[in-house]
């Protein structure tokens, strides 16, 4: 079987957080300011696609705590020549086969190139098919830039001030750890923050605090960019034009669906505390009577005032106080060229989808949700993609829309 598109795996043997070809001053091809990455001429980008036997990527949001988890990838390939043996002094890559080298997985379909993963090799693992062969199977354990942010600490932010917006503060944090400006996609948001409290903490926890203050989303995208979507952006994305999936063959047909109806996201008492403020607590008595008391607590927030903190608590309560059917995962088979391939590659965090599911007794489900995570499992003759989803916290107000034009429900 021939896949409808071939994944391309490249390893960048050099240091730094930026992806792309290195900038070599004076070089006509690799000396383009604003295009290439500042680096030494010894850095080499190596395409190993022809050697790869398996690719598995994971990226998505934690349902309970709402933060986006570090993206991960496992890439397995054959080393028939010994070039990827770090002890081989004759290898063209000798001295460069080290942890934290960069890796990218991309594919091109119908003339469009899609990124599947951009990150860093945390481990090179070697094994042999059996004792009679000398070639090795190399397994790369990879993580995205979320891990770098979790390992980098910040203390004081001299550029911070009262009334910073979340995106401004996130950029200050990224500046403090030297994250490349070209590897960012940061919204401003509209929640005013108090001055940074200082104190030693990870860059990731400080950024997630800023993102939560706006009820936005921070993650590393498939191109390796540090990305912050504000609450307004998430609302607009959720109200966009969806892809339609069903199990009847009328729209895009999926191959598997996992629907859950449980209390994973349930919270009927929400308590938020900003760094220099008092705790703001809201609750819903009907939900407590129905499901017992379920508390959700966050403290040390950077929100400027108690009024906004209370508003955020109410938004969280309105989202979490009821149990709703949700799609744990939607599975698509991309092993052949069908109408599933393009949406499986194109759908990003926050994008809306509509899923129909027929059920017994001439009943069914019709759910509109947003993509919250991706999983790709690829071999030379098999490609399976899974999406995880969630309901949007809020959606933009669209005049004339029966779904997103409800006064008092949607955001104007």
N, C-alpha and C positions, 0 to 999 in steps of 0.2 A: 504494500500500500504506500502511496506517495502522499505526504501531507500537503494541504493546500498552500502552506507557507512554511519556510524553513527557519527555525530559530538561529540567530547568529550570536555566538559567544566570543567576546573579546576580553583579554586581560591586559591591563595597563601596568607595565612594570615600572613604577615610579611612585613617588610620594605626593601627598597633597589631597585636598578634599574636592578639587575640581575635576570634572570629567572632560574628555576631549583630547585632541592631539596637543602635544606640548608646544609652547611658544619658544622658538629658537631665534633669537635676534639675528637679523641679516638673511634669514632663509626666506626665499620667495614664496614657498608653500606654507611653511609652518612658522612664519614670522609676522602674522597678521594680528595687529593689536585689536582687541575686542572679539577675536575669534578663537585664538589658541590660548592655552593655559600656560602661565609662566612656569617654566621648569627647565631642567638641564637637557642637553641633546642626547644624553644616555637613556632617557626614558623611551620605551618601546611599546607600541600597541600590537599585541599578537592575537590573531584570529585562530581559535582552536575549534571552530564549528565542525570541521570534518572528522574530528576525533571524539566528539561528544556522543555519549550513549544514553544519558538521562538528564533531565532538568526538572527541578521541582521548586516552585516559588510560592511564598505565602506573604500576604500583606493585608492588614485590616485592623478593625477597632475592637476593643474590649467592651463587651456589652454591659458589664457591671459598672466599670469605672469610667467608661466613655473615652479614655485616651486611646490613641492609636499605638498599637504594639510595634516593636521593631520588625521591619520587613526581613524575611529570611529567604535564602535560596540554597539548594544543594545541586551541584553540577558535577557530573561524573564523566570522565573521559579517559581514553587509552593513551599511554605513553609507550609507543613502539620503539622509540629511538634512544630513550634515556635522557632526552633534552630537559625533561621536567624533574629529573633527579637533582635535588639541591646540592648533593655532594659531588656531582659530575663537573669537574673543572673544565672539561672540554665543551660543555653545553654553552650555546650562545646566550643563555639566560643566567649563567653562573653568577651567583652573588645577588641576584634579583628575585629569586623565588623565596618570598618571605610572606609572613602574615601581613594583613592590612594593605595588600596590593588591590587595586581596583578591578572590578569586573562588571561587565554590562551584558545583558541579554536583550536582543531586539529581533524583530521580524518585519518583513515587508509583505503586505498583501494588497493586491489591486492597486499598486503604485504608491501606497502610503506606508511609511515606516512607523512602527509602534514599539515603544519601549515596554519591556516586561519586567525588568529589574535592573537597578544600578546600585552597586554597593561595594563591599570590601570583603576580601577573603580572610576569615578568622582562623582557618585551619586547612592545611594540606594533608590529606590522609592517603596512605598508600597500601594497596593490597594486591594479591596475585590470584588469578583465576584458579590455578592449581600449581603445585611445586615444579611441574615440568616446563613451565613457560617463564621467560625472563622479562616479558613486558608487564608493566604494572597498570592497575586501574587506579586512577587518581580521583579522589573525591574532594571537592572544594566545599567547605562549609562557609556560607557567606551571610553577612548582615548588612543592612543599609545604614545610612548616616545617623539614624536614631541612636545607635549604639555609641557613636562618637560623641554625640551630645550628652548622653548619659554618663560618659566617662570624663567629660571636661567640666571642671568646676569654675564658678564665678564667685566674686565677692561683691565689692561695691561697683556700681555703674555710674561713673561721674557724669555721663551725658543724660542720665534720667532726671525727670522732674515731674512735679504734680501736673496733672492734666495731659500726660502722655496718652496716646491711643495704643491699644494692644499691639498693632503692627509696628508702630514706632519703637516700642519697648523691645519687641522681639528682635528687630534689626539691631538695637543696641547690644543685646545679648549675643547675637551672632557676630557682631563686630568685635566684641570682647574676646571671643575665642578664635578669631581669624577666619571665620567661614566666608568663602568667596562670595562677593556681591552678585556675580553672574549665576550662582547656584541657589537663587532664592526666588520665591513667588509669594510675596507677603502682602495681604490686604491690610488696610488701616484699621478697620473696625470702627465702632462708634461709642465704645464704653470708655469713659474717662477713668484713668488710673491714678492712685496716689503715688507719691514718690517711692522709688525703690527702697525697700527696707534694709538692703545690704545683708551681709552674712553669707557664710560659705554654703553653697548649694550647687547641685548640678545644673548645667545650662538647660538640660531637658526639662527638669522640674520647674525651673523659672519660666521657660517658654510655655509649658503646659498650663501654668497658672494664668499667664496672660491670655491664652486662648480660651480657657474656661471662663474668665471674667466676661468675655463677650459671647459665651456659649458658641464659640466657633470651633474649628477643627485644625489641629496642627499635625502634619505628617510629612514624611519624605516621599516624594512622588516617584514614578517609575523612571524618571530621568535623573534621579538623585538630588532633586532640588528640595530645599527646605521650604515647605508650603504652609501658609496659613490662610484658611478660608474663614472670613468673618461670618457672623450669624446672618447678615443680609445676603451674602453670597450663597450660603447654604440654602437659604429660603428661595432664592431665585433659581438655583439649580434644581431644587425639588419641584418647582412649578414649571420646569421646562418640558419640551416634547419628549415623551418616553419611547422606549422600545417596548413592543408588545410580545409577550411570550404565552404560549398555551400548550395543552397536550392533545389538541384536536387537529393540528396541522393547518389551521386557518392563518395563524400568525407564525412567529418563529417558534419552532418546536424545541422544547427542552427534553433532556433524557433522564433527569432525576430531580426530585424536589423533596426537601425536608421541612415540614411545617411544624412549628411548636406552639403550644399554648400553656405557658407556665409563668412563674413569678420571678423570673430572672431579673427583669428590669423594674419590678414593682417597688415603689416608695410612696408612702402616704404621709410622711412627716419629713420635711426638708429643713435643715439648719445650715446656714452659711454664715461665716464670720470673716470679715475683712481684717487685714493685718492690724489696723489701729481702730477698729470699730467694735460694736457690740453684736452679738449673735442675733441673726434674723431667722425666725422659725415660723413656718407655715405648715398647716396640716389639713387633711380632708377627713371629716368624721365618718362620712358614708363609706369611704374606702377602708378606714380603720375597722369599722363594724363588719365589713365584708371579709377582710383579709388579715385582721389583727394589725398591730402596730408594726410598721416597717420603716425604719429611719434611714435617712441619707444625710451624711454630715461631711462638710468640707470647711476647713479653716485656713487662715493665713493668706486669704485672697488679696489681690492688689487693687480691687475695686475702690474708687475714691470715696464713696459715701454710702451710708446705710440704706438710703432710699433705693439706689440702684441694686444694692445687694438683695434687698427684699424683693424687687422685681425679678431678679434672676431666680430666687428661690421659688417664686410663684410659677415661673415658666417651667422649671424642672418638675414641680409638683403636678402641674397640668399635664405634662407628658407622661409621668410615671405612675399616677394614682390609679390607673386602670390596667387590667390585664388585657392584652390584645394578641390575636393571632399574628404570628410573624413567620417569615421564611428564614430558617436557619441557613439554608443553602439552596442554590439553584445550579444544576449541573448541565453543562453543554458539551457535546462531543464534537470536536473540531477535526477529527481524523480525515474527513472528506470535505470537499468544497461545497458548502451549503450556505444558506442565509444566516446561519449561526456565527460564522467566522468573524464577520465585520463587527457586530456588536460585542462579541466576546473580547475583541482586541481594543475596541474604542471606548467602552464604558469605563468611566473613572469614578473616583470617590465623589459622592453627592449626586450622581446622575440618577434620574428617575427611571423605573421600569414598572410595567403593569403585567401581573402574572395571573393567568386563569388556571384553575385546577378543577376538573370534574371529580365529583365524589358520588358515593352511593345514594340511591333514592332520588335520582334526578336533581341532586343538589350540587353546589360547587362554591368555589371561592374566587373572588376577583379582588386582588390586592395591589394597591399602588404603593411602592416603597422606593427607597433610595439605596444605591450600591454603597456598601461600607467596607468591602474587602474583596480580594481576588486570590485565587489559587490556580496555578497552572501545573499540570503534571504531563511531561512530554518525553516520549521515546521516539526513535526513528519512524515508527509506524502508528503511533497512538498519541493523541493530544486531548486531554480532558481539562476543562476549565470549570471552576466553581466560583459563584458569587455569594457573599454574605450580604444581608440587607438589614435595613431598619426603617422605621417610620421617621419622617422628618420632624424635628422639634417644632418648627414653624415653616410656613410657606408664604411666598410673596403673594400679595393681593393682585388679582388679575380681573379687571372689569369684564363682566359677562360670563365668567367661568363659574359653572355650578359647583365645582370642586374647590377652586381657589379664589372665589370672589365673595366669600362669606364675611360680612362685617362682624367684627368682634372676634373673629377666629384667625383670619389671615392678616399678614403684615402689609400695611399700606406703603 
